[in-house]
Amino acid sequence: MYRSNFYESTCLRCYQTVYQVDRVGPLKDFTFFHSGCFKCVVCGTKLTLKTYYNNQHRQEDKEVYCSSHVPKIGPGHLDGTSVGIRSALNVPKSTTYVNDQIRGSGKGTFDAEALNIKQHLNGSTPNNRAQSPLPVPYIGSSTPDTGYQYGRFDASALHIAHALRATELHKSYPNKNGVREKPIHCYLDKDEQTRLEMKHRKEEDDLYRKFAKQREAEDIRIKEEINNEWEKELERLTIRFEKELQTKRKRPDEQKVLTIKLQQERDNLEKNMTLRRDKKKESLTKKLLEHERAATAALVEKQSSEMLELINEKRSEYMMAESLYLDDSTIPDETAEALNDNVQPYPGKAPLPPSPHGVAQAKFQLYSDPLEFAHIDQIAISVAQEDQKTFTDLVRMLVGKCGSDIEKARTIFRWITVKNLNTMNFDDNLRGDTPMGLLRGIKHGTESYHVLFKRLCSYAGLHCVVIKGYSKSAGYQPGVHFEDSRFRNSWNAVYVAGAWRFVQCNWGARHLVNAKEVPKVGAKGKSDSLRYEYDDHYFLTDPREFIYEFFPLQPEWQLLKNPITQRDFEDLPFVRSLFFRYGLYFPDSNTKAVMYTDATGAATVRIAIPTNMQSNLIFHYNLKFYDSEGDTYDGVSLKRFVMQSVLGNIVSFRVHAPNSGAFLLDIFANSVTPKEYLTGEPMKFKSVCKFKIICEELQTVMVPLPDCASGEWGPTKATRLFGLIPISHQDPLVFAGRELEIQFRMSKPLTDFMATLHKNGVEEKRLSKYISHTIVDDFITFLIGFPEEGQYGLDVYTREISSHKSDENGHHNHHQHQHRLANGNGIHGEKHLLTHCCKYLINSSKRN
């Protein structure tokens, strides 16, 4: 008999209930595990059906092991009785393979030739047992690590044809190990899916007609209300006018004034009534739209469940037919049930999707580079250039060549991001049976990106939900509380690779690059001339990163092991997707969206840089008042009250508030190689995070930093760009007496060094005579004398010998800070461009 898939079992490891969507098994003696518990009992290594081992020497041991820790014993003999294959001994002799050892007393040895089993061992691996959905004992070896190379199994002799067949079938369907699935056309006829879509379209047409009637009825009602109010107000105005006119019958000039006054009041009343009508219509339209969106979402929810149910039913029938092609009487019911469990590719009951739970694998474990989806993305881009009349056609074109649920979700995500639905032009009379009538919900505003993504996923057989909550979207600033509907948003979670994973199509969508205009609907253009930008961060985003920008109303949809509160969400630093793309993180646990200064007005934000980005990542910042666009204090840029420095893998931004109040610190970054930086081309910096800096009370007077080149302080930049290694001073802040020597070692040839000294209130020219440098071999030493005590800034400039170029255009890069050097060494006085190398903040005092 063929048994149902849906029953509860207990995990051998944690003794909790194991449900269908998270079950591994049955294994030895029909034991089960949660996918998260399916680890080596010795070392905790994550296992799969291809890599797990059982203890073959203790029947009562039901645990699973990795290849390194599975119990092993020394070499020994196996006979027909010991391995339970007595039925195989009754196989008639083959004319090709005969070995008389098998005909003995059963106490001797045997080999594969005797069992006529070479057919199945050829082409198999030493891990043949682990690849099968049911445990298969090793033959000819006492350890799982030793392969048996001498013959092959005869499936009928060992009665394992079903298991072997299930193993091959399992390779055609998706699972957590990346096995590929059969295309939808293999098990669901296109016409049958289209018939269900037409039924859904009729329901949608009925709903849209209901919307239209409701809007028409409400429009009529508003007009009647306004007309009634107009008539009443006009009647009051006329009565008042007639009374005033009767009292002044004998004075024609006053009657004329009253007539003009009446006309003016009537005109004003008409304007006011028109404004009231428009305001009422606007308010009503907004309420109706909210109602229509809710009704549309509910309909799509119902229709998606029906579509998933159809797909799952047909897929299950197909898999049953493929896996149960032999007489069921040859194997026990439990074995048939186990086979069915092992070939089940996706959560079965469409109306009951898996419950939300934490993600076991991080995104980088699924894929590390978006280029892995290059062929899938190209399919989405090509399909987006054409028009389809049905969702069935559209989705089959998108997922027809996809081999896993991740690829299916990817191609749908990329189609939506490429289609750029927000900028599409729709005809006013758009019917549901026209190519772009599929997207009429987008046109009318009743269907969002997220509802559309859910709908398309259902046609591909994927479970998907729309999640509602708050987001740190446009207009949000750190420190804002979510008290109203301003920042309400929605997004998706799709069930792929054995877990729920986040997708945000709207934020993932980007504009066309190198396109003069957005293509019109139905227009045929050259797709190869366009480059589509999108944000890969919002595809299968890890929950620990997603929570920085999105907070669901239902805590379980945070998909975190330990959900956070709304207040915790507000306190999280305000970061953008680029922050995670660069692999940045906050090394200090007390880093929050709102940072408070100490008694001196100082607060520090520290960001850690991953090793692979330290040589390429450049930061910039901006500081302004929180409640205004002002960015100066007493005529001085607020940037001079921030000290940016890099030490090791930490970039720090130390803010010194010039006065009590609130400030907004915006931190930018860009990834460029030193070679790209040194070209002098302007660089585009994008925001990675923002902070609100609050200075409640200032007990000391803060002065701005010396007016040096913008950017980071310290020698790290010199090492990154020019290979200058600091010998004497590694920190950006230097304490000195009246004289100072700063020394570097050159790791590659450099020339034309120059340094400038800066002090608040003192001209740069007056300080130029107090600084010089010497070069001895590979060492460059800067000698500085300070005319008086105080705080100074030292800028150092240089260039590589290979970059000796003349600059005739006078370009100045604000971020790079280049400096001109008059060359008096016989090069006809031409001026050469030097690049800012690094800078130091120096406190000079007699006590140092």
C-alpha positions in Angstrom: 0.0 0.0 0.0 1.0 3.6 -0.6 0.8 5.6 2.6 0.2 9.3 3.2 3.2 11.7 3.6 1.7 13.7 6.4 2.3 12.3 9.8 4.2 13.3 12.9 7.4 11.7 14.1 9.9 12.4 16.9 13.5 13.6 16.3 16.1 11.1 17.7 18.4 14.0 18.8 16.1 16.5 20.5 12.9 14.3 21.0 10.7 17.1 19.6 8.0 16.5 17.0 9.4 16.5 13.4 7.1 17.8 10.7 7.1 17.0 7.0 8.8 20.2 5.9 11.8 19.9 8.3 12.2 16.1 8.4 15.2 13.9 7.5 14.3 10.2 7.4 13.4 7.6 7.9 16.9 6.3 8.5 18.1 3.3 10.6 15.1 1.5 12.3 12.9 4.3 10.9 14.4 7.1 13.0 13.9 10.7 12.1 15.8 14.0 12.6 15.1 17.7 12.2 17.2 19.1 9.4 19.0 21.3 12.0 19.7 18.3 14.2 21.0 16.1 11.4 24.6 16.4 12.6 27.4 14.0 13.5 26.9 13.0 17.1 30.6 13.2 17.8 31.8 16.5 16.2 28.6 18.2 15.2 29.3 18.4 11.5 26.2 19.2 9.4 25.2 16.0 7.5 23.2 15.3 4.3 21.7 12.1 3.0 24.9 11.8 0.9 27.4 12.2 3.8 25.9 10.5 6.9 26.9 7.1 8.2 25.3 4.6 10.7 27.1 2.3 13.0 27.0 -1.0 11.1 28.5 -2.9 14.1 25.9 -2.1 16.8 22.3 -2.6 15.7 21.0 -0.7 18.8 23.1 2.4 17.8 20.7 4.6 15.8 22.9 7.7 15.8 24.4 9.3 12.7 28.1 10.0 12.1 30.4 11.8 9.7 33.0 9.7 7.7 35.7 10.6 10.3 33.9 9.4 13.4 31.7 6.5 12.3 32.7 3.4 14.4 35.0 1.0 12.6 36.4 -2.4 13.4 39.2 -4.5 11.9 38.9 -6.7 8.8 36.7 -9.8 8.9 34.6 -12.2 6.9 30.9 -11.8 5.8 28.7 -14.7 4.7 25.2 -15.0 3.4 23.7 -15.5 6.9 25.4 -12.5 8.5 24.3 -9.9 6.0 20.8 -11.1 5.6 20.9 -11.8 1.9 20.0 -15.5 1.9 17.5 -14.9 -0.8 20.3 -13.8 -3.1 21.9 -17.2 -2.7 18.9 -18.7 -4.6 19.6 -16.7 -7.7 20.3 -19.1 -10.6 23.8 -19.4 -11.8 24.7 -17.0 -14.6 26.4 -18.4 -17.6 28.7 -15.4 -17.5 29.5 -15.0 -13.8 30.0 -18.2 -11.7 31.8 -18.6 -8.4 31.5 -21.9 -6.6 32.5 -20.4 -3.2 28.8 -19.4 -2.8 27.7 -23.0 -3.0 29.6 -24.0 0.1 28.6 -24.4 3.7 28.2 -20.6 4.2 31.3 -20.4 6.4 33.6 -19.2 3.7 34.1 -16.0 1.9 32.3 -14.7 -1.2 32.7 -12.0 -3.8 30.6 -9.9 -6.1 30.9 -12.3 -9.0 29.0 -14.9 -6.9 26.0 -12.6 -6.5 25.9 -11.4 -10.1 26.0 -7.8 -8.8 28.6 -6.2 -10.9 25.9 -4.4 -12.9 25.1 -1.9 -10.1 28.5 -1.5 -8.5 30.1 -0.3 -11.7 29.7 3.5 -11.8 28.8 3.7 -8.1 30.9 5.4 -5.5 32.2 4.2 -2.1 29.4 6.3 -0.6 26.7 4.3 -2.4 24.9 3.7 0.9 24.6 7.3 1.7 23.3 8.2 -1.7 20.4 5.9 -1.4 17.2 7.1 0.4 17.4 3.9 2.5 20.5 2.5 4.3 22.2 -0.1 2.3 24.9 -2.3 4.0 28.4 -2.3 2.8 29.6 -5.4 1.2 33.3 -6.5 1.0 34.6 -3.9 3.5 34.3 -3.4 7.2 34.7 0.4 7.0 32.6 2.9 5.1 35.6 4.7 3.8 36.9 1.7 1.8 35.2 1.3 -1.6 34.3 -2.1 -3.0 35.6 -2.4 -6.5 34.9 -6.1 -7.5 31.4 -6.4 -8.8 27.9 -5.1 -9.0 24.5 -5.6 -7.3 21.7 -7.5 -9.0 18.7 -5.4 -8.0 16.2 -8.2 -8.2 18.4 -10.5 -6.2 18.7 -8.0 -3.3 15.2 -6.7 -3.6 16.4 -3.0 -3.6 15.1 -2.0 -7.0 12.7 0.5 -5.4 15.4 2.2 -3.4 17.8 2.4 -6.4 15.0 3.8 -8.6 14.1 6.4 -5.9 17.7 7.5 -5.6 17.8 8.2 -9.4 14.4 10.0 -9.3 15.5 12.0 -6.3 18.3 13.5 -8.4 15.7 15.2 -10.6 14.0 17.2 -7.9 15.1 20.1 -5.7 16.1 19.7 -2.1 18.3 21.4 0.4 21.4 19.9 -1.3 20.7 21.6 -4.6 19.4 18.6 -6.5 17.6 19.7 -9.7 13.9 19.5 -10.3 11.9 18.3 -13.3 10.3 21.2 -15.3 6.7 21.9 -14.6 5.6 20.8 -18.1 6.7 17.2 -17.2 3.9 16.8 -14.7 1.3 19.6 -15.3 -0.3 20.1 -18.7 -0.2 23.8 -19.8 -3.9 23.7 -20.8 -5.0 22.5 -17.4 -3.0 25.2 -15.7 -4.4 27.8 -18.1 -8.0 26.7 -17.4 -7.5 27.4 -13.7 -6.0 30.8 -14.6 -9.0 31.6 -16.7 -11.2 30.8 -13.7 -9.1 33.1 -11.6 -9.3 35.8 -14.2 -13.1 35.7 -14.3 -13.0 36.1 -10.5 -10.7 39.0 -10.9 -12.9 40.6 -13.6 -15.9 40.3 -11.3 -13.9 41.9 -8.5 -12.8 44.8 -10.7 -16.4 45.4 -11.9 -17.4 45.4 -8.2 -14.7 48.0 -7.6 -15.9 50.2 -10.5 -19.5 50.0 -9.4 -18.6 50.9 -5.9 -16.5 53.9 -7.0 -19.3 55.0 -9.3 -21.9 54.7 -6.5 -19.7 56.6 -4.0 -19.0 59.3 -6.6 -22.7 59.8 -7.2 -23.3 59.9 -3.4 -20.7 62.6 -2.9 -22.1 64.7 -5.7 -25.6 64.4 -4.2 -24.3 65.4 -0.8 -22.4 68.4 -2.1 -25.4 69.5 -4.3 -27.7 69.3 -1.3 -25.3 71.3 0.8 -24.9 73.8 -2.0 -28.7 74.3 -2.4 -29.1 74.8 1.4 -26.2 77.3 1.6 -27.5 79.1 -1.5 -31.0 79.3 0.0 -29.7 80.8 3.2 -27.6 83.3 1.3 -30.6 84.3 -0.9 -32.9 84.7 2.1 -30.4 86.9 3.9 -29.9 89.0 0.8 -33.7 89.6 0.3 -34.0 90.7 3.9 -31.2 93.2 3.5 -32.6 94.4 0.2 -36.0 95.1 1.7 -34.6 97.4 4.3 -32.9 99.4 1.6 -35.5 99.6 -1.2 -35.4 103.4 -1.5 -31.6 103.6 -2.0 -30.6 102.2 -5.4 -26.9 102.7 -4.9 -26.9 100.4 -1.8 -29.0 97.8 -3.7 -26.3 97.7 -6.4 -23.6 97.2 -3.7 -25.7 94.4 -2.1 -26.2 92.7 -5.5 -22.4 92.7 -6.2 -21.8 91.4 -2.6 -24.2 88.6 -3.2 -22.5 87.5 -6.4 -19.1 87.6 -4.6 -20.4 85.5 -1.7 -22.0 83.1 -4.2 -18.7 82.7 -6.1 -16.8 82.1 -2.8 -19.4 79.6 -1.7 -19.0 77.7 -5.0 -15.2 77.6 -4.7 -15.5 76.4 -1.1 -18.0 73.7 -2.1 -15.7 72.6 -4.9 -12.8 72.3 -2.6 -14.9 70.4 0.0 -16.0 68.0 -2.8 -12.5 67.4 -4.0 -11.2 66.8 -0.5 -14.0 64.4 0.2 -13.3 62.5 -3.1 -9.6 62.3 -2.3 -10.3 60.9 1.2 -12.9 58.5 -0.1 -10.6 57.4 -3.0 -7.8 56.6 -0.5 -10.2 54.6 1.7 -11.6 52.7 -1.3 -8.0 52.0 -2.6 -7.1 50.5 0.8 -10.2 48.4 0.7 -9.5 47.3 -2.9 -5.9 46.4 -2.1 -7.0 44.3 0.8 -9.7 42.6 -1.3 -7.2 42.0 -4.1 -4.6 40.6 -1.7 -7.3 38.2 -0.3 -8.3 37.0 -3.7 -4.6 36.5 -4.7 -4.1 34.5 -1.5 -7.0 32.2 -2.3 -6.0 31.8 -6.0 -2.4 31.2 -5.1 -3.4 28.4 -2.7 -5.5 26.8 -5.5 -2.7 27.0 -8.0 -0.2 25.5 -5.5 -2.7 22.7 -4.7 -3.0 21.9 -8.4 0.7 21.9 -9.0 1.4 19.8 -5.9 -1.3 17.3 -6.8 0.0 16.8 -10.3 3.6 16.7 -9.1 2.8 14.1 -6.5 0.9 11.9 -9.0 3.9 12.1 -11.4 6.3 11.2 -8.7 4.2 8.3 -7.5 4.0 7.0 -11.0 7.7 7.3 -11.5 8.7 5.7 -8.1 6.1 2.9 -7.8 6.5 1.2 -11.1 7.1 -2.2 -9.5 4.7 -4.5 -7.7 4.2 -3.0 -4.1 4.0 -6.5 -2.7 7.8 -6.8 -3.1 8.5 -4.3 -0.3 6.9 -3.6 3.1 4.5 -0.7 3.6 7.0 1.2 5.8 9.6 1.0 3.0 7.1 2.4 0.4 6.3 5.2 2.8 10.0 5.9 3.4 10.6 6.1 -0.4 7.7 8.5 -0.8 9.1 10.7 2.0 12.6 10.8 0.4 11.4 11.9 -3.1 9.0 14.6 -1.8 10.6 17.7 -3.2 8.7 20.5 -1.7 6.2 21.2 1.2 3.1 19.4 0.1 -0.2 20.9 1.3 -0.6 24.1 -0.5 -3.2 25.7 1.8 -0.8 25.0 4.8 2.6 26.4 4.0 5.5 25.7 6.5 5.4 27.7 9.6 8.0 30.5 9.9 11.3 29.5 11.6 14.9 30.6 11.6 17.1 30.1 8.6 19.7 27.4 9.0 22.0 28.4 6.1 23.3 31.9 5.5 22.8 33.5 2.1 26.5 33.1 1.2 26.1 29.3 1.7 23.5 29.3 -1.0 25.5 31.5 -3.4 28.4 33.8 -3.0 28.3 35.8 -6.3 25.2 37.0 -8.2 27.1 36.0 -11.4 26.2 32.4 -10.5 22.7 33.4 -11.8 24.0 35.0 -15.0 22.1 32.6 -17.3 18.9 32.8 -15.1 19.1 36.6 -15.1 19.4 36.7 -18.8 16.3 34.6 -19.2 14.4 37.2 -17.1 15.8 40.1 -19.1 14.8 38.5 -22.4 11.3 37.6 -21.2 10.8 41.1 -19.9 11.3 42.4 -23.5 8.2 40.5 -24.7 4.5 40.6 -23.8 2.6 37.6 -22.5 -1.2 37.1 -22.4 -1.3 34.7 -19.5 0.6 34.2 -16.2 0.9 30.6 -17.3 2.9 31.6 -20.4 4.9 34.2 -18.5 6.0 31.9 -15.6 6.7 28.9 -17.9 8.9 31.1 -20.0 10.7 32.3 -16.8 11.1 29.0 -14.9 11.1 26.4 -17.8 14.9 26.0 -17.6 15.2 26.4 -13.8 16.5 23.4 -12.0 15.9 24.5 -8.4 13.4 26.5 -6.3 16.1 29.1 -5.7 16.4 29.6 -9.5 12.7 29.9 -9.9 12.5 32.6 -7.2 15.5 34.3 -8.8 14.1 34.6 -12.3 10.7 35.9 -11.0 12.6 38.5 -8.8 14.7 39.6 -11.7 11.8 39.8 -14.1 10.0 42.2 -11.7 13.2 44.3 -11.2 13.8 44.5 -14.9 10.2 45.2 -15.9 10.4 48.5 -14.0 6.7 48.5 -13.4 6.6 52.0 -11.7 7.5 53.7 -15.0 5.4 51.6 -17.4 2.8 53.4 -19.5 -0.6 51.6 -19.7 -3.5 52.3 -22.0 -6.6 53.7 -20.3 -8.8 50.9 -21.7 -6.7 47.9 -20.5 -8.5 44.6 -20.6 -7.4 41.5 -18.7 -7.0 39.4 -21.8 -4.4 41.8 -23.4 -0.7 41.3 -23.0 -0.2 44.0 -20.3 -3.7 43.4 -18.9 -1.9 40.9 -16.7 -0.5 43.9 -14.8 -3.6 46.0 -14.6 -3.5 45.7 -10.8 -0.3 47.6 -10.9 -1.9 50.3 -13.1 -4.9 50.7 -10.8 -2.8 50.6 -7.7 -4.7 47.6 -6.3 -1.8 45.2 -6.6 1.7 45.8 -5.3 5.1 44.4 -6.3 4.8 42.0 -3.3 1.3 40.7 -4.2 2.5 40.2 -7.8 5.6 38.3 -6.7 3.4 36.0 -4.6 1.1 35.4 -7.5 3.9 34.5 -9.9 5.5 32.3 -7.2 2.3 30.3 -7.0 2.4 29.6 -10.7 5.9 28.3 -10.3 4.9 26.1 -7.4 6.6 28.1 -4.7 5.1 29.0 -1.3 5.2 32.8 -0.7 3.7 35.2 1.8 3.3 38.9 1.9 4.5 40.4 5.2 3.4 43.7 6.6 5.2 46.0 9.0 7.5 49.1 9.2 10.5 50.0 7.2 13.2 52.6 7.4 12.3 53.9 4.0 12.4 57.3 2.2 12.2 60.2 4.6 13.2 58.2 7.6 16.0 59.5 9.8 17.7 57.9 12.8 15.8 58.6 16.0 12.3 58.6 14.4 9.7 56.5 16.2 7.2 54.4 14.3 4.0 55.8 15.8 1.8 56.2 12.7 1.4 54.8 9.2 4.1 56.9 7.5 6.6 54.1 7.3 4.3 51.2 6.8 5.5 48.8 4.2 5.2 45.2 2.9 7.6 42.6 1.5 7.8 38.9 0.8 9.1 35.7 2.2 9.5 32.8 -0.2 10.1 29.2 0.9 13.3 27.9 -0.9 16.2 25.7 0.0 14.3 24.3 2.9 13.6 27.6 4.7 11.7 30.9 4.5 13.8 33.7 3.0 13.1 37.4 2.5 12.6 39.1 -0.9 12.0 42.8 -1.4 11.2 43.4 -5.1 10.4 47.1 -4.8 13.7 48.0 -3.1 15.6 45.5 -5.4 14.3 47.3 -8.5 16.6 49.8 -10.1 16.5 52.0 -13.2 17.9 51.4 -16.7 21.4 52.6 -17.3 22.5 54.0 -20.6 18.9 54.2 -21.8 17.7 57.5 -23.2 14.1 56.7 -22.4 12.1 54.0 -20.7 10.7 51.5 -23.3 7.0 51.7 -23.9 4.8 48.7 -23.3 4.9 46.4 -26.3 7.8 48.3 -27.9 10.6 46.2 -29.3 14.1 47.5 -28.6 17.7 46.4 -28.6 18.1 44.7 -25.3 21.8 44.4 -25.7 22.2 48.2 -25.5 20.7 48.4 -22.1 22.3 47.5 -18.7 19.8 46.8 -15.9 20.8 47.7 -12.4 19.3 46.1 -9.4 20.2 45.5 -5.7 21.0 41.9 -5.1 21.0 42.5 -1.3 17.2 42.3 -1.3 17.1 38.8 -2.8 17.1 36.1 -0.1 18.4 38.6 2.5 19.6 37.1 5.7 17.3 37.8 8.6 20.1 39.3 10.8 20.6 41.9 8.1 17.0 42.4 7.0 16.0 43.3 10.5 18.0 46.5 10.3 15.5 47.9 7.8 12.3 46.0 8.1 10.2 45.2 11.2 7.2 42.9 10.7 4.0 43.3 12.8 4.2 39.6 13.6 7.3 38.7 15.5 7.7 35.2 14.1 8.3 36.7 10.7 11.5 38.3 11.9 12.8 34.7 11.3 15.2 35.3 14.2 16.0 32.8 16.9 15.5 35.7 19.4 13.0 38.2 18.0 13.5 41.9 19.0 11.0 44.6 20.1 9.9 47.6 18.1 12.0 49.8 20.4 15.0 47.6 19.7 14.3 48.0 16.0 14.3 51.8 16.4 17.6 51.7 18.3 19.4 49.7 15.6 21.8 51.8 13.5 20.2 53.2 10.3 22.2 51.2 7.6 21.7 50.8 3.9 22.2 47.7 1.7 25.7 48.9 0.7 26.8 48.5 4.3 26.2 44.8 4.0 27.4 44.5 0.4 30.8 45.7 1.6 30.7 43.3 4.5 30.9 46.1 7.1 29.8 45.6 10.8 29.8 47.4 14.1 32.5 46.2 16.5 30.9 47.9 19.5 27.7 46.5 20.8 26.6 49.9 22.1 26.4 51.5 18.6 22.9 52.7 18.2 20.9 54.9 15.8 21.1 57.8 18.4 24.5 58.4 19.9 25.0 60.7 22.9 28.2 62.8 23.5 30.2 62.9 26.7 30.7 66.0 28.8 33.3 67.2 26.3 30.8 67.0 23.4 32.5 63.9 21.8 30.9 60.8 20.5 32.6 58.1 18.3 31.1 55.8 15.7 33.4 52.8 14.8 32.9 50.6 11.7 34.8 47.4 11.1 36.1 46.6 7.6 36.5 43.0 6.3 40.1 42.0 5.3 39.3 41.7 1.6 38.0 45.3 1.5 40.7 47.1 3.5 42.8 48.1 0.5 39.9 49.3 -1.7 37.3 50.9 0.6 37.3 54.6 1.0 35.0 56.5 3.4 33.6 60.0 3.5 31.2 61.8 5.8 28.9 64.7 6.2 27.7 66.5 9.3 24.8 68.9 9.5 22.2 70.0 12.0 19.5 67.4 12.6 16.4 69.7 12.1 17.7 71.8 9.3 20.0 71.7 6.2 22.5 73.9 7.9 26.1 72.6 7.8 28.1 75.5 9.2 28.7 76.8 12.7 30.0 80.4 13.0 31.0 80.3 9.4 33.0 77.1 9.7 32.0 73.8 8.0 30.7 71.2 10.5 32.9 68.7 8.8 35.8 70.2 10.6 34.3 69.0 13.9 34.6 65.4 12.8 37.9 63.4 12.9 37.9 60.4 10.6 40.7 57.9 11.1 41.6 54.3 10.1 43.6 52.1 12.3 43.9 48.4 11.4 40.5 47.3 10.2 38.5 50.0 12.1 37.4 53.3 10.6 36.4 55.8 13.3 34.4 59.0 13.1 34.8 61.1 16.3 32.3 63.9 16.4 33.1 67.0 18.6 29.8 68.9 18.8 30.4 72.7 18.6 27.3 73.4 20.6 24.5 71.6 22.4 21.8 70.2 20.1 21.2 67.4 17.6 23.3 66.6 14.6 23.0 64.2 11.6 26.1 62.2 10.7 26.0 60.6 7.3 28.7 58.2 6.4 29.5 57.3 2.8 31.7 54.7 1.1 33.0 53.7 -2.2 35.1 50.7 -3.4 38.0 51.7 -5.7 41.4 50.3 -6.3 44.4 52.5 -5.6 45.1 52.7 -9.3 41.5 54.0 -10.0 41.9 56.5 -7.1 45.1 57.9 -8.5 43.6 58.7 -11.9 42.1 61.8 -10.3 38.6 61.1 -11.6 35.8 62.3 -9.4 34.4 59.5 -7.2 30.8 58.8 -6.3 30.2 58.1 -2.6 27.0 56.4 -1.5 25.5 56.4 2.0 26.1 53.3 4.1 24.8 54.5 7.5 23.4 57.5 9.4 23.4 58.5 13.0 21.7 61.1 15.2 24.3 62.7 17.5 22.8 64.4 20.5 24.8 66.8 22.7 22.6 67.5 25.8 25.1 69.7 27.6 28.5 71.1 26.6 31.0 71.9 29.4 34.0 72.9 27.2 34.4 75.1 24.2 35.2 73.0 21.0 37.3 74.4 18.2 37.3 73.1 14.7 40.1 70.9 13.4 42.8 72.6 11.3 41.7 73.2 7.7 43.5 70.3 6.1 42.5 68.2 3.1 39.2 66.3 3.6 39.1 62.7 4.4 40.8 60.4 6.9 43.6 61.3 9.3 46.6 59.1 9.9 49.2 57.2 7.7 46.9 54.3 6.6 46.0 56.1 3.5 49.7 56.6 2.6 50.3 52.9 2.9 47.1 52.0 0.9 47.8 54.3 -2.0 51.5 54.7 -2.3 53.0 51.9 -0.2 54.5 54.4 2.3 55.1 52.6 5.5 55.1 54.8 8.7 58.2 54.2 10.8 57.9 56.8 13.5 54.2 57.5 13.9 51.4 55.0 13.2 48.6 56.9 15.0 46.8 59.9 13.4 47.1 62.0 16.6 50.7 63.1 17.6 51.9 64.8 20.7 55.1 66.8 20.2 57.3 69.5 21.7 58.5 72.4 19.6 60.1 70.1 17.0 59.0 66.9 15.3 60.4 64.3 12.9 58.0 62.0 11.0 59.6 59.2 9.0 58.3 56.8 6.3 59.9 54.0 4.3 59.1 53.8 0.6 58.2 50.3 -0.6 58.1 51.6 -4.2 59.7 54.6 -6.1 58.1 57.9 -5.3 59.1 61.5 -6.2 58.2 65.2 -5.6 57.2 65.0 -1.9 55.6 68.1 -0.4 54.0 68.9 3.0 51.9 71.8 4.2 51.2 72.9 7.8 47.9 74.3 9.0 46.8 76.1 12.2 43.5 77.9 12.9 44.0 81.6 12.6 47.3 81.4 10.8 47.9 81.6 7.0 49.4 78.6 5.4 52.2 80.7 3.7 53.5 81.9 7.1 53.9 78.2 8.2 55.6 77.0 5.0 59.1 77.9 6.3 58.7 75.7 9.4 58.6 72.4 7.4 61.1 70.5 5.2 61.9 67.0 4.2 64.9 64.8 3.4 65.2 61.6 1.4 67.9 59.0 2.2 67.7 55.7 0.3 64.2 54.5 0.8 63.4 56.7 3.8 61.6 60.0 3.7 61.7 62.2 6.8 59.6 65.3 7.4 61.1 67.9 9.8 58.6 70.3 11.5 59.3 73.2 13.8 56.3 74.8 15.5 56.5 78.6 16.0 54.1 78.4 19.0 52.1 76.0 21.0 48.8 74.7 19.8 47.1 72.3 17.4 48.4 71.8 13.9 47.4 69.8 10.9 50.1 68.3 8.6 49.2 67.4 4.9 51.6 65.2 2.9 51.5 65.0 -0.9 53.4 62.9 -3.4 53.1 60.9 -6.6 54.6 57.8 -8.2 57.4 58.2 -10.8 55.3 56.3 -13.4 52.4 58.8 -13.0 54.5 61.9 -14.1 51.9 63.7 -16.1 51.1 67.3 -16.9 47.7 68.7 -16.1 46.7 71.5 -18.3 43.0 71.6 -17.4 43.3 72.7 -13.7 40.9 70.0 -12.5 40.5 69.7 -8.7 39.1 66.6 -7.1 37.3 67.5 -3.9 37.6 64.1 -2.4 41.1 63.3 -3.5 42.8 66.6 -2.8 45.5 67.2 -5.3 48.2 69.8 -5.0 50.3 71.6 -7.6 54.0 71.8 -7.3 56.1 74.4 -9.2 59.0 72.4 -10.7 62.2 74.5 -11.0 64.4 71.7 -12.2 64.6 72.5 -15.8 61.3 71.2 -17.0 60.3 74.6 -18.4 58.5 75.6 -15.2 55.5 73.3 -16.0 53.4 72.4 -13.0 52.8 68.8 -11.9 49.9 67.4 -10.0 50.5 65.8 -6.6 48.0 63.6 -4.8 47.2 64.0 -1.1 48.9 61.1 0.7 48.0 61.5 4.3 47.6 63.9 7.2 48.4 64.1 10.9 46.8 66.0 13.8 49.6 67.4 16.0 49.4 68.9 19.4 52.5 70.9 20.1 53.4 71.8 23.7 56.6 72.6 25.7 55.7 69.9 28.1 56.0 67.2 25.5 
